Amino acid sequence: MKPVFVDTAHWIAVFDRKDNLHERAVEEQGRLEKDHRFVTMDFVLAEFLNAFVRGGPTIRGAACTTVNEILGNPNCLVVPASRDYFQRGVKLYGERRDKDYSLVDCVSILVMKDQAIAEVLSPDACFRQEGFTTLL
């Protein structure tokens, strides 16, 4: 199965029916799940949860359920957070001072390079700037 990286923006769009990318994200995920393995990481899932911190108890509970479903999905590899990725991410963040990359973007880029992943479920320009193909 071909790997595809899943960024925070995709998880948010699938979760939030009001997100302007919701329909596209659901469609792309459905199209890819037959022959792709989804790769994401702890940092991305933390960022996803942070996006709903003010959503109230119901939304926060649903977000937790979503993360637990992702963690339990055999078709989804969740790369663990590590000191190595954190330090390498900080280094890349410092090297890209002229960009608007977040630290999570930087670690995502490193994971994608380490795992030879060319495609990402994200609309974010930072991935295109680093030579990846964005699918949203």
Secondary structure, 3 states (H helix, E strand, C coil): CEEEEECHHHHHHHHCCCCCCHHHHHHHHHHHCCCEEEEEEHHHHHHHHHHCCCCHHHHHHHHHHHHHHHHHCCCEEEECCCHHHHHHHHHHHHHCCCCCCCHHHHHHHHHHHHCCCCEEECCCHHHHHCCCEECC
